[in-house]
C-alpha cells in the first residue's frame, strides 16, 4: 500500500505515541511499590496542569459542551487506567498490554448500542480469534491468575466505553477538552483513595512520577495528531508495535522469557484485532 504524505506524517506521530506509552509502561513497572490509584493521581496532576494551559492558550471553555458524555468519558477512562496500572504492576509488561489490546473489541460491541454502528459477521470471527488468544495465554502464562485476568479484561471493557464516549463528542468538543476531562473526573476520586492507600515518594521516585505524567501527555498528544493526520484504518495497526517494545523490555530489563505457546496467544490477540481493522477498512 502506497503511503501519502499525510499517511507518513500520521505514522510518525503514531510511532512517537507508541514509544511514549511504552516508556510510560516501563516507568510504571519501576514504581511497583505504589498503589495504582496513587500513580493515577500523579498522572492526573501533570495532565490537568498541561491540558488546562493549552485550553487557556486556545481560548476554549474548559467544561466543553456535551458535559454529561464528557464526564462519563472521564469516569470510564479513570477506571480503565487504574485497572491497567494494577495489571502492569502485577504481570509482565507484554501480558498486561496484550489483554488491554482487547479494547477495540469492546469498543465495537458498545458502538452497536451507543452509536448505532453495524458489526459485520466477519468481524465477529476476528473477535473470536482474539478471545481465543487470551484463553491460550491464560492456560500457559503462570503469572496470570483469574483475578488478574478479570482486572485486565475489565480495563479493556471500560476503555471501550471511554472510546465510545470520545466518539460521541467528536463533533461537539475539542480534543484537548476531551483529554482535560480525564484528570478532571479522576483527580477527586484518586485523592479519596490515596487518603487511605498512600506511599510517600522518596528521592528519584519523585522524578519517575513526573516522568510518567510527561510521557503520558507526550504520547496522548502524538496519538491525537496521528488520528487527525490521516484515516484511522491506515495507521491504527502501527499502535500494536507497542507489544514489541513490551517484549523487549520484559526480556532485557526484567529477564522474562515467554513460552512459544504464550507468544502464539499474543499473536492471536493482536492478529484478530488487526484483521478486524483491515476488514473495516
PAZAPA-4460 file (N, C-alpha, C; in steps of 0.05 Angstrom, whole numbers, plus 32768, in hexadecimal, padded with zeros to 4 digits):
% residues 281
    n_x    n_y    n_z   ca_x   ca_y   ca_z    c_x    c_y    c_z   seq   type   mol
   8011   7FE8   8000   8000   8000   8000   8012   8019   8000     1      X     A
   800D   802B   7FED   801D   8044   7FEA   8013   8058   7FFF     2      X     A
   8026   8063   800E   801F   8076   8023   8022   8092   8018     3      X     A
   800E   80A2   801C   800F   80BE   8014   801F   80CE   8029     4      X     A
   8023   80E8   8023   8031   80F9   8036   8022   80FA   8051     5      X     A
   8008   80FC   804F   7FF8   80FD   8068   7FFA   80E2   8077     6      X     A
   7FFB   80CC   8068   7FFE   80B2   8075   8018   80B0   8084     7      X     A
   802E   80B9   8076   8048   80B7   8083   804A   80C9   809B     8      X     A
   803D   80E0   809A   803C   80F2   80B2   802D   80E4   80C8     9      X     A
   8017   80D8   80C2   8007   80C9   80D6   8017   80B2   80E2    10      X     A
   8026   80A4   80D2   8036   808E   80DC   804B   8098   80EF    11      X     A
   8058   80AE   80E8   806D   80B9   80FA   8061   80C1   8115    12      X     A
   804A   80CE   8115   803D   80D5   812E   8035   80BC   813E    13      X     A
   802B   80A8   8130   8022   8090   813D   8039   8081   814A    14      X     A
   8050   8080   813C   8067   8072   8148   8073   8081   815F    15      X     A
   8072   809C   815F   807A   80AB   8176   8068   80A5   818E    16      X     A
   804E   80A3   8188   803B   809D   819D   8040   8081   81A8    17      X     A
   8045   806E   8197   804B   8053   81A0   8063   8052   81B2    18      X     A
   8078   8060   81AA   8091   8061   81BA   808C   806F   81D5    19      X     A
   807C   8084   81D4   8076   8092   81ED   8067   8080   8201    20      X     A
   8052   8073   81F7   8043   8061   8208   8054   8049   8212    21      X     A
   8065   803F   8201   8076   8029   8209   8089   8031   821F    22      X     A
   8095   8049   821D   80A6   8052   8233   8097   8058   824C    23      X     A
   807E   8062   8249   806D   8067   8261   8067   804D   826F    24      X     A
   8061   8038   8260   805C   801E   826C   8074   8013   827B    25      X     A
   808C   8018   8270   80A4   8010   827D   80A8   801E   8298    26      X     A
   80A3   8039   8298   80A5   8048   82B0   8091   803E   82C5    27      X     A
   8079   8037   82BD   8065   802D   82D0   806F   8013   82DD    28      X     A
   807D   8002   82CE   8089   7FEA   82D9   809D   7FF1   82EF    29      X     A
   80AD   8005   82EB   80C1   800D   82FE   80B5   8019   8317    30      X     A
   809C   8022   8315   808E   802E   832C   807A   801A   8338    31      X     A
   8082   8001   8338   8071   7FEC   8340   8068   7FEC   835D    32      X     A
   8076   7FFA   836E   806F   7FFA   838B   8057   800D   8390    33      X     A
   8050   801E   837D   803B   8031   8381   8020   8025   8379    34      X     A
   800A   802B   8387   7FF0   8023   837E   7FE9   802F   8363    35      X     A
   7FDA   8020   8353   7FD3   8029   8338   7FC4   8044   833A    36      X     A
   7FB3   8047   834E   7FA4   8060   8351   7FB6   8078   8356    37      X     A
   7FCC   8074   8364   7FDE   808A   8368   7FED   8091   834F    38      X     A
   7FF4   807D   833E   8001   8083   8325   7FEE   8093   8313    39      X     A
   7FD5   808B   8312   7FC1   809A   8302   7FBE   80B6   830D    40      X     A
   7FC0   80BA   8327   7FBE   80D4   8333   7FD4   80E6   8329    41      X     A
   7FED   80DD   8329   8003   80ED   831F   8001   80F2   8301    42      X     A
   7FF8   80DE   82F3   7FF4   80E1   82D6   7FDF   80F7   82D1    43      X     A
   7FCA   80F8   82E1   7FB5   810C   82DE   7FBF   8128   82E4    44      X     A
   7FD0   812A   82F8   7FDA   8145   82FF   7FEA   8151   82E8    45      X     A
   7FFB   8141   82DC   800B   814B   82C5   7FF8   8151   82AE    46      X     A
   7FE5   813F   82A8   7FD4   8143   8291   7FC1   815B   8294    47      X     A
   7FB6   815F   82AC   7FA3   8175   82AF   7FB1   8190   82AC    48      X     A
   7FCA   8192   82B5   7FD9   81AB   82B3   7FDF   81B1   8295    49      X     A
   7FEA   819D   8287   7FF1   81A1   826B   7FD9   81A5   8259    50      X     A
   7FC4   8196   825E   7FAC   8198   824D   7F9E   81B3   8251    51      X     A
   7F9D   81BC   826A   7F90   81D6   8270   7FA0   81ED   8264    52      X     A
   7FBA   81EA   8264   7FCB   81FF   8258   7FC5   8202   823A    53      X     A
   7FC2   81EB   822C   7FBB   81EC   8210   7F9F   81F7   820B    54      X     A
   7F8C   81F0   821C   7F71   81FA   821A   7F70   8218   821D    55      X     A
   7F7F   8222   8230   7F80   823F   8234   7F8D   824D   821C    56      X     A
   7FA3   8241   8212   7FB1   824D   81FC   7F9F   824E   81E3    57      X     A
   7F8E   823A   81DF   7F7D   8239   81C7   7F62   8246   81CC    58      X     A
   7F5D   8251   81E3   7F44   825F   81E9   7F2B   824D   81E9    59      X     A
   7F2E   8234   81F1   7F18   8221   81F1   7F0A   8221   820D    60      X     A
   7EF1   8219   820D   7EE4   8216   8227   7EEC   81FB   8233    61      X     A
   7EF7   81FA   824B   7F02   81E1   8256   7EED   81CC   825B    62      X     A
   7ED4   81D3   825F   7EBF   81BF   8264   7EB1   81B5   824C    63      X     A
   7EB8   81C0   8234   7EAD   81B6   821B   7E8F   81B9   8218    64      X     A
   7E84   81AA   8206   7E68   81AC   81FF   7E57   8194   8208    65      X     A
   7E5F   817C   8200   7E50   8164   8206   7E5A   8159   8221    66      X     A
   7E53   8166   8237   7E60   8162   8250   7E5A   8146   825D    67      X     A
   7E42   813C   8259   7E3C   8122   8265   7E4D   810D   8258    68      X     A
   7E4F   810D   823E   7E5F   80F9   8230   7E7C   80FC   8237    69      X     A
   7E85   8115   8239   7EA1   811A   8240   7EA7   8110   825C    70      X     A
   7E94   8113   826F   7E98   8108   828A   7E9A   80EA   8289    71      X     A
   7E89   80DD   8279   7E8A   80C0   8277   7EA4   80B7   826B    72      X     A
   7EAE   80C6   8257   7EC8   80C0   824B   7EDE   80C1   8260    73      X     A
   7EDE   80D6   8271   7EF2   80D8   8286   7EF0   80C1   829A    74      X     A
   7ED7   80BA   82A2   7ED3   80A5   82B6   7EDC   808A   82AB    75      X     A
   7ED3   8084   8294   7EDA   806A   8288   7EF8   8068   8283    76      X     A
   7F04   807E   827A   7F21   807E   8276   7F31   807B   8290    77      X     A
   7F27   8087   82A5   7F35   8084   82BF   7F34   8067   82C9    78      X     A
   7F1E   805A   82C6   7F1C   803E   82CF   7F2E   802D   82BE    79      X     A
   7F2E   8031   82A3   7F3E   8021   8291   7F5C   8025   8297    80      X     A
   7F65   803D   829B   7F81   8042   82A0   7F8A   8036   82BB    81      X     A
   7F79   8039   82CF   7F81   802E   82EA   7F84   8010   82E8    82      X     A
   7F71   8002   82DB   7F74   7FE5   82D8   7F8C   7FDE   82C7    83      X     A
   7F91   7FED   82B2   7FA8   7FE8   82A1   7FC2   7FEB   82B0    84      X     A
   7FC5   8000   82C0   7FDD   8004   82D0   7FE0   7FED   82E4    85      X     A
   7FCA   7FE4   82EF   7FCB   7FCD   8302   7FD6   7FB4   82F4    86      X     A
   7FCC   7FAE   82DC   7FD6   7F96   82CE   7FF3   7F9A   82C5    87      X     A
   7FFA   7FB2   82BE   8016   7FB7   82B6   8029   7FB1   82CD    88      X     A
   8021   7FB8   82E6   8032   7FB3   82FD   8034   7F95   8304    89      X     A
   801E   7F86   82FF   801D   7F6B   8308   8025   7F56   82F2    90      X     A
   8024   7F5E   82D9   802A   7F4C   82C3   8042   7F55   82B2    91      X     A
   804E   7F43   82A3   8062   7F4C   828F   8055   7F61   827C    92      X     A
   8065   7F73   8273   805B   7F89   8262   804B   7F7F   824A    93      X     A
   8057   7F6C   823B   804A   7F63   8223   802F   7F55   8228    94      X     A
   802D   7F47   823E   8014   7F39   8245   7FFE   7F4E   824B    95      X     A
   8005   7F61   825C   7FF1   7F76   8263   7FE8   7F86   824B    96      X     A
   7FFB   7F8D   823A   7FF4   7F9D   8222   7FE4   7F8D   820E    97      X     A
   7FEA   7F73   820B   7FDB   7F63   81F9   7FBD   7F61   8201    98      X     A
   7FB8   7F5E   821A   7F9C   7F5D   8224   7F8E   7F78   821F    99      X     A
   7F9D   7F8E   8223   7F92   7FA8   821E   7F8B   7FAC   8201   100      X     A
   7F99   7F9E   81EF   7F93   7FA0   81D2   7F78   7F95   81CB   101      X     A
   7F6A   7F89   81DD   7F4E   7F80   81D8   7F3B   7F98   81D7   102      X     A
   7F44   7FB0   81DE   7F31   7FC7   81E0   7F23   7FCD   81C6   103      X     A
   7F30   7FCA   81AE   7F20   7FCF   8195   7F08   7FBC   8192   104      X     A
   7F0A   7FA4   819C   7EF3   7F92   819B   7EDB   7F9E   81AA   105      X     A
   7EE1   7FA7   81C3   7ECB   7FB2   81D3   7EC2   7FCD   81C8   106      X     A
   7ED5   7FDC   81BC   7ECD   7FF5   81AF   7EB8   7FF0   8199   107      X     A
   7EBE   7FDC   8188   7EAB   7FD5   8173   7E90   7FCA   817E   108      X     A
   7E92   7FBA   8193   7E7A   7FAF   819F   7E68   7FC5   81AA   109      X     A
   7E73   7FD7   81BA   7E62   7FEC   81C6   7E59   8000   81B1   110      X     A
   7E68   8003   819B   7E60   8015   8186   7E46   800C   8178   111      X     A
   7E40   7FF2   817A   7E26   7FE8   816E   7E0F   7FF6   817C   112      X     A
   7E11   7FF9   8197   7DFB   8004   81A6   7DFD   8022   81AB   113      X     A
   7E15   802C   81AD   7E19   8049   81B3   7E1A   805A   819A   114      X     A
   7E25   8050   8185   7E29   805F   816D   7E1A   8054   8155   115      X     A
   7E0B   803F   8159   7DFB   8032   8144   7E0C   802A   812D   116      X     A
   7E24   8020   8132   7E36   8016   811D   7E31   7FF8   8119   117      X     A
   7E38   7FEF   8101   7E34   7FD3   80FA   7E4E   7FC4   80FA   118      X     A
   7E4E   7FAC   8105   7E66   7F9A   8105   7E60   7F84   80F1   119      X     A
   7E72   7F81   80DD   7E6E   7F6D   80C9   7E73   7F51   80D5   120      X     A
   7E67   7F3C   80CA   7E6B   7F21   80D4   7E88   7F19   80D5   121      X     A
   7E98   7F21   80C0   7EB4   7F1A   80BF   7EC3   7F26   80D7   122      X     A
   7EBB   7F3E   80E0   7EC9   7F4A   80F7   7EC5   7F39   8110   123      X     A
   7EAE   7F2D   8114   7EAA   7F1C   812B   7EBD   7F04   812B   124      X     A
   7EC4   7EFA   8113   7ED7   7EE4   8111   7EF2   7EEE   811B   125      X     A
   7EFA   7F06   8113   7F14   7F11   811C   7F14   7F16   813A   126      X     A
   7EFD   7F20   8144   7EFB   7F24   8161   7EFF   7F09   8170   127      X     A
   7EF3   7EF4   8165   7EF6   7ED9   8171   7F13   7ED0   8171   128      X     A
   7F22   7ED7   815C   7F3F   7ED0   815B   7F4E   7EDD   8172   129      X     A
   7F48   7EF7   8176   7F55   7F06   818C   7F4E   7EF9   81A7   130      X     A
   7F35   7EF3   81AB   7F2D   7EE6   81C5   7F3B   7ECB   81C8   131      X     A
   7F3D   7EBC   81B3   7F4B   7EA3   81B4   7F68   7EA7   81BD   132      X     A
   7F74   7EBC   81B3   7F90   7EC3   81BB   7F92   7EC8   81D9   133      X     A
   7F7E   7ED5   81E4   7F7F   7EDA   8201   7F7D   7EC0   8211   134      X     A
   7F6C   7EAE   8207   7F6A   7E93   8214   7F84   7E84   8213   135      X     A
   7F92   7E86   81FC   7FAC   7E79   81F9   7FC0   7E84   820D   136      X     A
   7FC0   7E9F   820F   7FD2   7EAC   8222   7FCC   7EA3   823F   137      X     A
   7FB2   7EA3   8245   7FA9   7E9B   8260   7FB2   7E7F   8267   138      X     A
   7FB1   7E6D   8253   7FB8   7E51   8259   7FD6   7E4C   825C   139      X     A
   7FE7   7E5E   8251   8004   7E59   8250   8014   7E6F   825D   140      X     A
   8007   7E84   8268   8016   7E99   8276   8012   7E95   8294   141      X     A
   8027   7E8C   82A3   8023   7E86   82BF   801C   7E9E   82D1   142      X     A
   8024   7EB6   82C8   801F   7ECD   82D9   8002   7ED8   82D6   143      X     A
   7FF3   7ECE   82C2   7FD9   7ED9   82BC   7FC4   7ECA   82CC   144      X     A
   7FBD   7ED3   82E4   7FA8   7EC7   82F4   7F8D   7ED0   82E9   145      X     A
   7F77   7EC2   82F0   7F5C   7ECB   82E8   7F56   7EE8   82F1   146      X     A
   7F60   7EEF   8309   7F5C   7F0A   8314   7F68   7F1F   8302   147      X     A
   7F82   7F1A   82FA   7F90   7F2E   82E9   7F84   7F2E   82CD   148      X     A
   7F7C   7F17   82C3   7F6F   7F16   82A9   7F55   7F26   82A9   149      X     A
   7F45   7F24   82BE   7F2D   7F33   82C0   7F33   7F51   82C1   150      X     A
   7F47   7F59   82D0   7F4F   7F75   82D2   7F57   7F80   82B6   151      X     A
   7F66   7F70   82A7   7F6F   7F79   828D   7F58   7F7B   8279   152      X     A
   7F46   7F67   827A   7F2F   7F68   8267   7F1D   7F80   826E   153      X     A
   7F19   7F84   8288   7F08   7F9B   8291   7F15   7FB6   8288   154      X     A
   7F2F   7FB7   8289   7F3D   7FCF   827F   7F37   7FD3   8261   155      X     A
   7F37   7FBE   8251   7F31   7FC0   8235   7F14   7FC7   8231   156      X     A
   7F02   7FBD   8241   7EE5   7FC3   823F   7EE0   7FE1   8244   157      X     A
   7EEC   7FEC   8259   7EE8   8008   825F   7EF6   801A   824B   158      X     A
   7F0C   8010   8240   7F19   801F   822A   7F06   8021   8212   159      X     A
   7EF9   800A   820C   7EE6   800B   81F6   7ECF   801E   81FA   160      X     A
   7EC5   8020   8213   7EB0   8033   8219   7EBB   8050   8216   161      X     A
   7ED3   8055   8220   7EDF   806F   821E   7EE3   8078   8201   162      X     A
   7EEC   8066   81F0   7EEF   806C   81D4   7ED5   8073   81C7   163      X     A
   7EC0   8066   81CE   7EA5   806C   81C3   7E9C   8088   81CC   164      X     A
   7EA2   808F   81E5   7E9B   80AA   81EE   7EAB   80BF   81DE   165      X     A
   7EC4   80B9   81D9   7ED4   80CC   81C9   7EC9   80D0   81AD   166      X     A
   7EC0   80BA   81A1   7EB4   80BB   8186   7E9A   80CA   8186   167      X     A
   7E8B   80C9   819D   7E71   80D7   819E   7E75   80F5   819E   168      X     A
   7E8C   80FF   81A8   7E90   811C   81AA   7EA3   8127   8195   169      X     A
   7EA9   8116   8181   7EBD   811F   816E   7EB4   8138   815E   170      X     A
   7E9A   813B   815B   7E8F   8152   814C   7E87   816A   815E   171      X     A
   7E89   8166   8178   7E80   817B   818B   7E96   8187   819C   172      X     A
   7EAC   8178   81A0   7EC1   8181   81B3   7EDD   817D   81A8   173      X     A
   7EEE   8190   81AE   7F0A   818F   81A5   7F18   8178   81B3   174      X     A
   7F2C   816D   81A5   7F3B   8156   81B0   7F48   815C   81CB   175      X     A
   7F53   8174   81CE   7F61   817B   81E7   7F4D   817C   81FE   176      X     A
   7F34   8184   81F9   7F20   8184   820E   7F19   8167   8216   177      X     A
   7F18   8156   8202   7F13   813A   8208   7F29   812E   8219   178      X     A
   7F42   8134   8213   7F58   812B   8223   7F57   8137   823F   179      X     A
   7F4F   8150   8241   7F4E   815E   825B   7F3A   8151   826E   180      X     A
   7F25   8145   8263   7F10   8139   8274   7F1A   8120   8283   181      X     A
   7F2F   8113   8278   7F39   80FC   8286   7F44   8104   82A2   182      X     A
   7F57   8116   82A4   7F60   811D   82BF   7F4B   812C   82CF   183      X     A
   7F39   813B   82C1   7F24   8149   82D0   7F12   8136   82DF   184      X     A
   7F0C   8120   82D4   7EFB   810C   82E1   7F0B   80FA   82F3   185      X     A
   7F23   80F3   82EB   7F32   80DE   82FA   7F40   80EA   8312   186      X     A
   7F48   8103   8312   7F57   810F   8328   7F49   810D   8343   187      X     A
   7F30   8116   8346   7F23   8114   8360   7F20   80F7   8369   188      X     A
   7F1B   80E5   8357   7F18   80C9   835E   7F32   80BE   8369   189      X     A
   7F48   80C4   835B   7F62   80B9   8363   7F6C   80C6   837D   190      X     A
   7F64   80DF   8382   7F6B   80EC   839B   7F5F   80DD   83B3   191      X     A
   7F45   80D5   83B0   7F38   80C6   83C5   7F46   80AB   83CA   192      X     A
   7F4B   809C   83B4   7F59   8083   83B7   7F75   8086   83C3   193      X     A
   7F83   809B   83BA   7F9E   809F   83C4   7F9F   80A6   83E2   194      X     A
   7F89   80B1   83EC   7F88   80B7   8408   7F8A   809E   8419   195      X     A
   7F7F   8088   840F   7F80   806E   841D   7F98   805D   8415   196      X     A
   7FA0   8060   83FC   7FB6   804F   83F2   7FCC   8062   83E6   197      X     A
   7FDF   8069   83F7   7FF3   807C   83EE   800F   8072   83F5   198      X     A
   8021   8076   83E2   803E   8071   83E6   804C   808A   83DF   199      X     A
   805C   8095   83F1   806A   80AE   83EC   8082   80A9   83DA   200      X     A
   8084   80B7   83C4   809B   80B4   83B2   80B4   80BF   83C0   201      X     A
   80CB   80B3   83B9   80E4   80BC   83C3   80F8   80BD   83AC   202      X     A
   810A   80D1   83AE   8120   80D3   839B   8117   80D4   837E   203      X     A
   8123   80C2   836E   811E   80C1   8351   8102   80BA   834A   204      X     A
   80F3   80AF   835D   80D7   80A7   8357   80C7   80C0   834F   205      X     A
   80CD   80D7   835A   80BF   80F0   8352   80C3   80F5   8334   206      X     A
   80DC   80F2   832B   80E2   80F6   830F   80D4   80E2   82FD   207      X     A
   80D3   80C8   8307   80C6   80B4   82F7   80A8   80B9   82F4   208      X     A
   809C   80C3   830A   807F   80CA   8309   807A   80E1   82F6   209      X     A
   808B   80F5   82F6   8089   810B   82E3   808D   8101   82C7   210      X     A
   80A1   80F0   82C3   80A7   80E5   82A8   808F   80D5   829E   211      X     A
   8082   80C6   82AF   806B   80B6   82A7   8055   80C8   829C   212      X     A
   8050   80DF   82AA   803B   80F1   82A1   8043   80FF   8286   213      X     A
   805C   8107   8284   8065   8114   826B   8065   8101   8253   214      X     A
   806D   80E8   8258   806C   80D5   8242   8050   80CF   8238   215      X     A
   803D   80CE   824C   8021   80CA   8245   8016   80E1   8234   216      X     A
   801D   80F9   823C   8013   8110   822E   801F   8111   8212   217      X     A
   8039   810C   8210   8047   810B   81F6   803A   80F6   81E4   218      X     A
   8034   80DE   81EF   8028   80C9   81DF   800C   80D0   81D6   219      X     A
   7FFD   80DC   81E7   7FE1   80E3   81E0   7FE0   80F9   81CB   220      X     A
   7FF2   810C   81CD   7FF2   8122   81B9   7FF9   8117   819E   221      X     A
   800D   8105   819C   8015   80FA   8183   8000   80E7   8178   222      X     A
   7FF2   80D9   818A   7FDC   80C7   8181   7FC6   80D8   8174   223      X     A
   7FBF   80EF   8181   7FAB   8100   8177   7FB3   810B   815B   224      X     A
   7FCC   8114   8159   7FD6   811E   813F   7FD5   8109   812A   225      X     A
   7FDB   80F0   8131   7FDB   80DA   811E   7FBF   80D6   8114   226      X     A
   7FAB   80D6   8126   7F8F   80D1   811E   7F84   80E8   810E   227      X     A
   7F90   8100   8111   7F86   8117   8102   7F95   8119   80E7   228      X     A
   7FAA   810A   80E3   7FBA   810D   80CB   7FB0   80FD   80B3   229      X     A
   7FA5   80E6   80B8   7F9D   80D5   80A2   7F87   80C1   80AC   230      X     A
   7F7E   80B0   809A   7F69   809D   80A0   7F71   8089   80B6   231      X     A
   7F5F   8084   80C8   7F65   8072   80DE   7F6E   8056   80D4   232      X     A
   7F61   804D   80BF   7F67   8032   80B5   7F84   802F   80AB   233      X     A
   7F91   8046   80A3   7FAB   8045   8098   7FC1   8044   80AD   234      X     A
   7FBB   804C   80C6   7FD1   804F   80DA   7FCC   803F   80F3   235      X     A
   7FB3   8035   80F7   7FAD   8028   8110   7FBE   8010   8116   236      X     A
   7FC6   8002   8101   7FD6   7FEA   8105   7FF1   7FEF   8111   237      X     A
   7FFC   8007   810D   8016   800E   8118   8016   800F   8136   238      X     A
   7FFE   8013   8142   7FFB   8014   815F   8006   7FFB   816C   239      X     A
   8003   7FE4   815E   8009   7FCA   816A   8027   7FC4   8169   240      X     A
   8038   7FD7   815F   8054   7FD5   8163   805B   7FD7   8181   241      X     A
   8048   7FE1   8191   804D   7FE3   81AD   8053   7FC8   81BA   242      X     A
   8047   7FB3   81AE   804D   7F98   81B9   806A   7F90   81B5   243      X     A
   8076   7F99   819F   8093   7F93   819A   80A4   7FA1   81AF   244      X     A
   809D   7FBB   81B5   80AB   7FC9   81CA   80A9   7FBA   81E5   245      X     A
   8090   7FB1   81EB   808B   7FA4   8205   809B   7F8A   8207   246      X     A
   809B   7F7A   81F1   80AA   7F61   81F1   80C8   7F66   81F5   247      X     A
   80D2   7F7B   81E8   80EE   7F83   81EB   80F5   7F8B   8207   248      X     A
   80E4   7F9C   8213   80E9   7FA4   822F   80E8   7F8C   8242   249      X     A
   80D4   7F7B   823E   80D2   7F63   824F   80EB   7F53   824E   250      X     A
   80F6   7F4F   8236   810D   7F3E   8233   8127   7F4B   823D   251      X     A
   812B   7F64   8234   8144   7F72   823A   8146   7F7D   8257   252      X     A
   8130   7F87   8261   8130   7F95   827B   8128   7F82   8292   253      X     A
   8113   7F72   828D   8108   7F62   82A3   810E   7F44   82A0   254      X     A
   811C   7F3C   828B   8123   7F20   8288   810C   7F0D   8285   255      X     A
   80F6   7F16   8278   80DF   7F05   8274   80E2   7EF6   825A   256      X     A
   80DE   7EDB   825B   80DF   7ECB   8243   80C3   7EBE   823F   257      X     A
   80B8   7EC2   8228   809D   7EB8   8222   809F   7E9D   8213   258      X     A
   808D   7E8B   8218   808B   7E73   8209   8081   7E78   81ED   259      X     A
   8086   7E65   81DB   807C   7E68   81BF   805E   7E6A   81BF   260      X     A
   8051   7E5A   81D0   8033   7E5A   81D0   8028   7E75   81DA   261      X     A
   8035   7E81   81EE   802C   7E9B   81F7   802F   7EB0   81E1   262      X     A
   8046   7EAF   81D3   804A   7EC2   81BD   8036   7EBE   81A7   263      X     A
   802E   7EA5   81A2   8019   7E9F   818F   7FFF   7EAC   8198   264      X     A
   7FF9   7EAA   81B1   7FE0   7EB7   81BC   7FE0   7ED5   81B7   265      X     A
   7FF7   7EE2   81BC   7FFA   7EFE   81B7   7FF5   7F05   819A   266      X     A
   8000   7EF3   8188   7FFD   7EF8   816C   7FE0   7EF5   8163   267      X     A
   7FD2   7EE3   8170   7FB5   7EE0   8169   7FA5   7EF8   8172   268      X     A
   7FAC   7F03   8189   7F9D   7F1B   8193   7FA2   7F32   8180   269      X     A
   7FBB   7F38   817A   7FC1   7F4F   8169   7FB8   7F4A   814C   270      X     A
   7FBB   7F32   8143   7FB3   7F2B   8128   7F95   7F2F   8124   271      X     A
   7F85   7F25   8138   7F68   7F28   8136   7F60   7F45   8134   272      X     A
   7F6D   7F56   8145   7F66   7F73   8145   7F6E   7F80   812A   273      X     A
   7F86   7F79   8120   7F8F   7F85   8107   7F7E   7F7C   80F0   274      X     A
   7F77   7F63   80EE   7F66   7F5A   80D9   7F4B   7F68   80DA   275      X     A
   7F42   7F6E   80F2   7F28   7F7D   80F5   7F2B   7F99   80E9   276      X     A
   7F42   7FA6   80EF   7F46   7FC1   80E5   7F47   7FC1   80C7   277      X     A
   7F56   7FAD   80BB   7F58   7FAC   809E   7F3E   7FA5   8091   278      X     A
   7F2E   7F95   809E   7F14   7F8E   8092   7F01   7FA6   8092   279      X     A
   7F03   7FB7   80A7   7EF3   7FCF   80A7   7EFC   7FE3   8092   280      X     A
   7F16   7FE4   808E   7F21   7FF6   8079   7F18   7FED   805E   281      X     A
***
